[in-house]
Amino acid sequence: MSLSANISEKAALIWAIADKLTGVYKPHEYGEVILPLTVIRRFDCILADTKDAVLEKFEQVKTLPMRDVLLRKASGKAFYNTSKFTFERLLDDPDNIEANFRDYLNGFSENVRDILENFKFDGQITTMANKGILYIVIKEFTTPKANLHPDVISNLEMGYIFEEIIRRFSESHNEDAGQHYTPREVIQLMANILFYDDNEILSGKNVVKTIYDPACGTGGMLSVAEEYLHRLNASAELMAFGQELNDETFAICKADMLIKGNNADFIKDGNTLSDDQFAGQTFDYILSNPPFGREWKNEKAAVEAEAKKGFAGRFGPGLPAASDGQMLFLLTAISKMKEPQNGGSRIAIIHNGSPLFTGDAGSGPSEVRRYILENDLLEAIIALPNDIFYNTGIATYIWVLSNKKAGTRREGKVQLINANGLYEKRRKALGNKRNDIPESAIAEITRLYGDFVESEISKIFDTSDFGYTKITVERPLKDENGQLVLKKGKPQADPALRDTENVPLKEDIQEYFAREVLPFAPDAWIDEKKSKVGYEIPFTRYFYKYEAPRPSEEIKQEILAIEKELDGALEEVFAE
């Protein structure tokens, strides 16, 4: 059985426990019970092998100030449970299941209790106890289908199972699964690119690197990146840092980090835009799939206050429209880059099409693009196939940024890769996800990025190719007699005749004006005080291919053939 099939099957078996909730909970509420119980059961199975040793050690050290350290050592993990109960032992006393289960949960170390608090699970315990199903549900989690011991389910598989359960929960809740996680093939592609050319750096002894995700969800991106590095160098350590706003997904991310033996203290909850938990910190690698089209009106005061700090804060280059905060996550990522003299950083971040071109010259989005391009931070933009995300079918792009381009062949250059056609259709859609990026396509896109050469779907530009000067073209104001209106001897501009032109940065403005404007308006002039520099990346335009319309006769014959088929079908219908 394939990895994906095994994960799907195991997740389905766990989700089937929700049948015991019928009548007490509505289908869209099942996840509020199944998600936290799956996490708790995973902890229970992990700790099973050292349970008795922990209980023995607890009796010896329970009054000592160093007991936490000693109990972690006894469990062999970064967490433990000092309650005498396990899931199996809870079944020995059905009459006291609620009190015993609470005792069991209170026996966990503080880092696990923090996770459970974010699930807001206490109320569900009361509900299940009052409705007489708490014992039944816990018993279901002790059956073979809910065996989550590491010998049966690896940490890698467990992370996938968490995400699959979230997807099922999201579907039943009519929510977007894409709010919580990104398709694994997309993350794999991002990891390939993120670590590209760093093999020598990453393959040495005692390698320790840091990675950060400002919208980490369940931690899927961080996990895949870690897997990639461990395949390259089993002894390397990738310290994962992340922040997540949603309580449930934060809890799962933190749980997943604990389960894998990572430092879960580096996963923070809270709003990245208004409450940056990693202020002043920088990282070797940054990857993220921030929300698209999410308003930041609720964070407006905090964001604008930080913007006033200029480049001492995260938002010095400019602010996007309040209706879409994804560029704020981009600026946050840029602010977390290490200085080049300290090794520099690389970013892989997903955006929709909006950050490519929205905003006129001088606007916040244009100024953000200007900052990125004039500081030579942009390596590449990769257009992904449509319909590969669970919650949207719109065009999506991976932006690759680095402050390590100086002295390389990428210096002063930007690569655009149109991978829109590199996909395969899914047999069955999952939400809006109708397509997958196969392994062969991931390899091809990675190769195109690495080769850094032009092809049919790879184009290379100078950073200045995306810049322009927006000039204001004025025409003279005339009175009712057709005479120029003067002020201090100078012609006054007619607002009704005012126009603008976007002059590419590589062109001389006066030459452009003489060629494109003066032949049609000899009395025009440029108001240089109003000139503004802007940047946009019209990605689609660079890959547009004209397709001649089909011959009319061919279309006609198709229509006639269809009409003939319909006539036959209609005859059959009416003959009955």
C-alpha positions in Angstrom: 0.0 0.0 0.0 1.3 3.5 -0.9 2.1 6.0 1.8 -0.8 8.3 0.7 -3.2 5.3 0.6 -2.2 4.2 4.1 -2.6 7.7 5.5 -6.0 8.1 3.9 -7.1 4.7 5.2 -5.9 5.3 8.8 -7.5 8.8 8.9 -10.8 7.4 7.6 -10.7 4.7 10.4 -10.1 7.4 13.0 -12.8 9.7 11.6 -15.2 6.8 11.6 -15.2 7.1 15.4 -17.3 10.1 14.8 -20.3 7.7 14.3 -20.4 7.4 18.1 -21.0 11.2 18.3 -24.2 11.0 16.2 -27.2 12.6 18.0 -25.0 14.4 20.5 -23.0 16.4 17.9 -23.9 17.7 14.5 -21.6 16.5 11.7 -19.8 19.9 11.4 -18.9 19.6 15.1 -17.3 16.1 14.9 -13.8 17.6 14.5 -14.0 19.4 17.8 -13.9 16.0 19.5 -12.0 13.8 17.0 -9.0 16.3 16.5 -8.0 16.7 20.1 -8.7 13.1 21.0 -6.4 12.0 18.1 -3.7 14.2 19.4 -4.1 12.9 23.0 -4.2 9.3 21.8 -0.9 9.9 19.9 0.7 11.2 23.1 -0.7 8.3 25.0 0.8 5.7 22.6 4.2 7.5 22.5 4.4 7.5 26.3 3.2 3.9 26.7 6.6 2.3 26.6 8.0 4.4 29.5 4.8 5.0 31.4 5.7 2.8 34.4 9.2 4.3 34.6 7.7 7.8 34.7 5.3 6.9 37.5 8.1 5.4 39.5 10.3 8.5 38.9 7.4 10.8 39.8 7.1 9.3 43.3 10.8 10.0 43.8 11.0 13.6 42.5 7.5 15.1 42.8 8.6 17.6 45.5 11.8 18.6 43.8 12.2 21.8 41.8 14.0 19.9 39.0 11.2 17.3 38.6 10.3 18.5 35.1 13.7 17.8 33.7 14.0 14.5 35.5 10.5 13.4 34.3 11.4 14.3 30.7 14.5 12.2 31.0 12.4 9.3 32.4 9.9 9.4 29.5 12.6 9.9 26.9 10.6 12.7 25.4 10.1 16.4 25.8 6.8 15.7 27.5 5.3 13.2 30.0 2.2 12.1 31.9 2.2 11.5 35.7 -1.3 10.2 36.0 -1.8 6.5 36.8 -4.2 6.3 33.9 -3.8 5.5 30.2 -6.5 5.2 27.7 -6.7 1.4 28.4 -6.7 1.8 32.2 -9.5 4.4 31.9 -11.8 1.6 30.7 -11.4 -0.3 34.1 -13.7 2.2 35.8 -16.7 3.2 33.6 -18.6 4.8 36.5 -15.9 7.4 37.1 -14.8 7.9 33.5 -15.1 11.8 33.5 -13.2 12.3 36.8 -10.5 9.8 35.8 -10.1 11.2 32.3 -9.7 14.7 33.7 -7.1 13.3 36.1 -5.3 11.7 33.2 -5.3 15.0 31.2 -4.1 17.0 34.2 -1.2 14.6 34.5 0.4 15.8 31.3 3.4 18.1 31.3 2.6 21.8 31.0 3.6 22.0 27.3 0.9 19.4 26.4 -1.7 21.0 28.7 -1.1 24.2 26.7 -2.0 22.4 23.5 -5.2 21.0 25.1 -6.2 24.4 26.2 -6.0 25.7 22.7 -8.4 23.0 21.6 -10.9 24.2 24.2 -11.6 20.6 24.9 -12.8 20.8 28.5 -16.4 21.6 27.5 -16.5 18.6 25.1 -15.6 16.3 28.0 -18.5 17.7 30.0 -20.9 17.3 27.0 -19.8 13.7 26.3 -20.0 12.7 30.0 -23.5 14.2 30.4 -24.7 12.4 27.2 -23.2 9.1 28.3 -20.8 8.7 25.4 -17.4 9.6 26.9 -16.6 6.0 27.9 -17.8 4.8 24.4 -15.6 7.2 22.5 -12.5 6.6 24.6 -13.0 2.9 24.2 -13.1 3.4 20.4 -9.7 5.1 20.6 -8.3 1.9 22.2 -9.2 -0.3 19.3 -6.7 -1.4 16.7 -8.0 1.2 14.2 -6.9 3.9 16.6 -3.5 2.4 17.4 -1.2 5.4 17.0 2.0 3.9 18.4 5.2 5.1 16.6 5.9 1.4 15.7 2.6 1.5 13.7 2.4 5.1 12.5 5.6 7.1 11.9 5.9 10.7 12.8 5.8 11.6 9.1 2.6 9.6 8.6 1.1 11.1 11.8 1.6 14.6 10.5 -0.2 13.7 7.3 -3.1 12.0 9.2 -3.6 15.2 11.3 -4.0 17.2 8.1 -6.3 14.6 6.5 -8.6 14.7 9.6 -8.6 18.5 9.4 -9.5 18.3 5.7 -12.5 16.0 6.6 -13.5 18.3 9.4 -13.3 21.4 7.1 -15.4 19.7 4.5 -18.1 18.8 7.0 -17.9 22.4 8.4 -18.1 23.9 5.0 -14.8 25.6 5.6 -11.7 25.9 3.5 -9.1 23.2 4.1 -6.7 25.4 2.3 -6.8 27.7 5.3 -5.0 25.1 7.2 -2.6 23.3 4.9 -0.9 23.3 1.6 -0.8 20.4 -0.8 2.3 18.3 -0.2 3.5 18.4 -3.8 3.6 22.2 -3.7 5.6 22.2 -0.4 8.0 19.6 -1.9 8.6 21.9 -4.9 9.2 24.8 -2.5 11.7 22.8 -0.4 13.6 21.7 -3.5 14.1 25.4 -4.5 14.6 26.6 -0.9 17.6 24.4 -0.4 18.9 24.5 -4.0 22.6 25.1 -4.3 23.1 24.7 -0.5 24.0 21.0 -0.6 27.6 21.7 0.3 26.6 24.0 3.2 24.0 21.5 4.5 26.0 18.2 4.1 28.7 19.0 6.7 29.0 17.8 10.3 27.1 19.5 13.1 24.9 21.5 10.7 22.3 23.5 12.5 20.0 25.8 10.4 16.8 27.7 11.2 13.6 27.9 9.3 10.5 30.2 9.8 6.9 30.2 8.7 4.9 33.3 9.7 1.6 31.5 9.0 2.5 28.0 9.8 -0.9 26.3 10.1 -0.4 22.7 11.2 3.3 22.9 10.4 3.2 21.0 7.2 5.7 23.2 5.4 8.1 23.1 8.3 7.8 19.3 8.5 8.5 18.7 4.7 11.5 21.1 4.9 12.9 19.0 7.8 12.3 15.8 6.0 14.2 17.2 3.0 17.2 18.2 5.1 17.3 14.8 6.9 17.3 13.0 3.6 20.3 15.1 2.6 22.1 14.9 5.9 20.6 12.7 8.7 22.8 14.4 11.3 21.7 17.9 10.4 19.3 19.8 12.6 16.7 22.2 11.3 15.2 24.3 14.0 11.6 25.2 13.1 10.0 28.5 14.1 6.4 29.4 13.3 3.4 31.5 14.3 -0.2 30.6 13.8 -3.4 32.5 14.5 -6.0 29.7 14.5 -6.1 28.0 17.9 -6.8 24.4 16.7 -4.1 24.4 13.9 -1.6 26.0 16.3 -2.3 23.2 18.8 -1.8 20.5 16.1 1.4 22.2 14.9 2.8 22.4 18.5 1.7 18.8 19.1 3.4 17.6 15.9 6.6 19.3 16.9 6.6 17.7 20.4 5.9 14.3 18.8 8.9 14.7 16.5 11.2 15.7 19.4 11.5 19.3 18.2 11.4 22.3 20.4 7.7 23.1 20.5 8.4 26.3 22.3 9.4 27.8 19.0 5.8 27.5 17.8 3.9 30.6 18.9 0.2 31.5 18.7 -1.1 34.9 17.8 -1.5 37.2 15.0 1.8 37.7 13.0 0.7 41.0 11.5 -0.2 42.7 14.8 1.9 40.7 17.3 5.1 39.4 15.9 6.4 36.8 18.3 9.8 36.7 16.7 10.6 40.4 16.6 14.3 41.1 15.9 15.0 37.4 15.0 16.4 36.3 11.6 16.4 32.9 10.0 18.3 30.9 7.4 15.2 29.9 5.4 11.7 31.2 5.3 8.7 29.6 3.6 5.0 30.3 3.8 1.6 30.1 2.3 -0.1 33.2 3.8 -3.8 33.8 3.4 -5.0 35.4 0.1 -7.4 38.3 0.1 -7.6 38.5 3.9 -8.5 41.9 5.3 -6.1 43.4 7.8 -8.5 46.1 9.1 -8.6 44.5 12.5 -4.8 44.9 12.7 -4.7 48.3 11.1 -3.7 50.3 14.2 -0.8 47.9 15.0 0.4 47.6 11.4 0.3 51.4 10.8 2.2 52.0 14.0 4.9 49.6 12.9 4.9 51.2 9.4 5.7 54.5 11.1 9.0 53.0 12.3 10.1 53.0 8.6 12.8 50.4 7.9 13.4 49.9 11.6 10.1 47.9 11.4 8.7 45.3 9.1 6.7 47.5 6.8 9.1 50.3 5.8 8.6 49.8 2.0 4.9 50.4 2.0 1.5 49.0 2.9 -0.9 47.2 0.6 -4.7 47.9 0.5 -6.5 47.0 3.7 -8.5 44.4 1.7 -5.5 42.1 1.2 -2.8 41.5 3.7 -0.6 38.9 1.9 2.1 41.4 1.0 2.4 42.2 4.8 3.5 38.5 5.2 5.9 39.0 2.4 7.5 42.0 4.1 7.5 40.1 7.4 9.5 37.3 5.7 11.9 39.8 4.2 12.5 41.4 7.6 13.5 38.0 8.9 16.4 37.6 6.4 19.9 37.3 7.8 22.4 39.8 6.6 24.5 38.6 3.7 27.6 38.8 5.8 26.0 36.4 8.2 25.1 33.9 5.5 22.0 35.5 4.1 18.6 33.8 3.6 16.3 32.5 1.0 12.5 32.8 1.0 9.8 30.7 -0.8 6.3 32.2 -0.4 3.0 31.6 -2.2 0.9 34.4 -3.5 -2.0 34.8 -5.9 -1.7 37.1 -8.9 -2.5 40.3 -7.0 1.0 41.2 -5.7 2.4 41.0 -9.2 0.6 44.1 -10.5 -1.9 45.7 -8.2 -1.4 49.3 -7.3 -0.4 52.3 -9.4 3.1 53.9 -9.3 3.7 55.3 -5.8 1.1 53.1 -4.2 2.0 50.7 -1.3 2.1 47.5 -3.4 4.2 49.2 -6.2 6.6 50.5 -3.6 6.9 47.0 -2.1 7.8 45.6 -5.5 10.2 48.6 -6.1 12.0 47.8 -2.8 12.3 44.1 -3.6 13.5 44.7 -7.2 15.8 47.7 -6.6 17.5 45.8 -3.8 17.8 42.7 -6.0 16.0 40.4 -3.7 13.8 38.6 -6.2 15.3 35.4 -7.8 12.3 33.9 -9.5 8.5 33.7 -9.7 6.9 30.3 -10.6 3.4 30.2 -12.0 1.7 27.0 -10.6 -1.0 25.1 -12.4 -4.6 26.1 -11.5 -6.8 23.9 -9.4 -4.1 22.4 -7.2 -5.2 24.0 -3.9 -8.2 22.7 -1.9 -9.8 26.1 -1.4 -9.2 28.0 -4.6 -8.8 27.5 -8.3 -7.2 30.8 -9.0 -3.7 31.4 -10.4 -1.0 31.0 -7.7 2.7 31.8 -7.8 5.8 30.9 -5.8 8.0 33.9 -5.1 11.6 33.0 -4.5 13.7 35.7 -2.8 17.3 35.8 -1.7 19.8 38.3 -0.5 22.7 36.1 -1.7 22.6 37.0 -5.4 25.6 39.3 -5.5 28.4 37.8 -7.5 26.3 35.0 -9.0 24.7 34.6 -12.4 21.4 35.7 -10.9 22.7 39.1 -9.9 20.4 41.8 -11.3 18.2 39.2 -12.9 14.7 37.7 -12.3 13.6 34.4 -13.7 9.9 33.8 -14.6 8.9 30.1 -14.9 5.4 29.3 -16.4 4.7 25.9 -14.9 0.9 26.3 -15.5 0.8 23.3 -17.9 2.8 20.9 -15.7 0.1 18.9 -14.0 -2.0 15.8 -14.1 -5.7 15.5 -13.6 -6.9 13.9 -10.4 -9.2 10.9 -10.6 -11.4 12.5 -7.9 -11.5 16.2 -6.9 -10.9 17.3 -3.3 -12.8 20.5 -3.0 -11.3 22.8 -5.6 -8.2 20.5 -6.0 -8.7 18.9 -9.4 -5.1 18.7 -10.4 -1.8 17.4 -8.9 1.8 18.3 -9.7 3.5 14.9 -10.4 7.0 14.0 -9.3 8.2 14.4 -12.9 6.9 18.0 -13.0 8.4 18.9 -9.7 11.7 17.6 -11.0 11.3 19.6 -14.2 10.5 22.9 -12.5 13.4 22.4 -10.1 15.7 21.8 -13.0 14.5 24.9 -14.9 15.1 26.9 -11.8 18.5 25.4 -11.3 19.6 25.7 -14.9 18.7 29.4 -15.0 18.4 29.4 -18.8 15.7 30.6 -21.1 13.2 28.1 -22.7 9.6 28.1 -23.8 8.5 28.3 -20.2 11.4 30.0 -18.6 12.3 33.6 -19.3 15.0 35.8 -17.7 14.8 39.6 -17.2 16.8 42.4 -15.8 15.2 43.7 -12.6 14.8 47.1 -14.3 12.6 45.5 -17.0 9.7 45.7 -14.6 10.0 49.3 -13.7 8.5 52.4 -15.3 8.2 56.1 -14.8 4.6 57.3 -14.7 4.6 60.8 -16.3 1.8 63.3 -16.3 1.1 64.8 -19.7 -0.5 68.3 -19.6 -2.2 70.3 -22.3 -2.8 74.0 -22.2 -6.1 75.5 -20.9 -7.8 77.8 -23.4 -10.6 80.4 -22.8 -13.8 80.6 -24.8 -12.0 82.5 -27.5 -9.4 79.8 -27.9 -6.7 81.8 -26.3 -4.2 80.4 -23.8 -4.9 81.0 -20.2 -1.7 82.3 -18.6 -0.6 82.7 -15.0 2.6 84.7 -14.4 3.2 84.3 -18.1 3.0 80.5 -18.1 0.3 78.4 -19.8 -2.1 76.8 -17.4 -2.9 73.1 -17.6 -6.4 71.9 -18.6 -7.4 69.2 -16.1 -9.8 67.8 -18.7 -7.0 67.1 -21.1 -4.6 65.7 -18.5 -3.2 62.2 -19.3 -0.5 59.8 -18.1 2.0 57.6 -19.8 4.1 54.8 -18.4 7.6 55.0 -19.7 9.9 52.0 -19.2 12.9 52.7 -17.0 15.2 51.6 -19.7 13.9 54.3 -22.0 14.8 58.0 -22.1 11.7 59.9 -21.0 12.3 62.8 -23.4 12.9 60.5 -26.3 9.8 58.5 -25.5 7.8 61.8 -25.1 9.0 63.1 -28.5 8.1 59.8 -30.2 4.8 58.8 -28.5 3.2 62.1 -27.5 4.3 65.1 -29.4 3.3 63.9 -32.8 -0.3 63.7 -31.6 -0.2 66.7 -29.1 2.5 69.2 -30.1 1.5 71.6 -27.4 1.8 69.0 -24.6 4.4 69.1 -21.8 5.5 66.9 -18.8 4.7 68.0 -15.3 7.9 66.5 -13.8 6.8 67.2 -10.3 4.1 64.6 -10.7 6.4 61.9 -12.1 6.5 58.6 -10.1 8.5 55.4 -10.5 6.4 52.2 -10.4 7.0 48.5 -10.7 4.8 45.7 -11.9 5.4 42.1 -13.1 2.9 41.4 -15.9 3.6 37.7 -15.8 0.9 36.4 -18.2 1.9 38.9 -20.9 5.4 37.5 -21.1 4.0 34.0 -21.9 1.1 35.0 -24.1 0.8 33.1 -27.3 -1.5 34.1 -30.1 -3.8 31.3 -31.3 -5.5 31.9 -34.6 -9.2 31.4 -34.6 -10.4 28.1 -36.0 -11.7 28.2 -39.6 -15.4 29.0 -39.7 -16.1 26.0 -41.9 -14.6 23.6 -39.3 -16.8 25.2 -36.6 -19.9 24.9 -38.8 -19.3 21.2 -39.5 -19.0 20.6 -35.7 -22.3 22.4 -35.0 -24.1 20.4 -37.8 -22.7 17.2 -36.3 -24.0 18.1 -32.8 -27.4 19.1 -34.3 -27.6 15.7 -36.0 -26.8 13.9 -32.7 -29.4 15.9 -30.8 -32.0 15.3 -33.4 -31.5 11.5 -33.0 -31.7 11.8 -29.3 -34.8 13.9 -29.3 -36.5 11.4 -31.7 -35.8 8.6 -29.2 -37.2 10.6 -26.3 -40.4 11.6 -28.0 -40.9 8.1 -29.5 -41.3 6.8 -26.0 
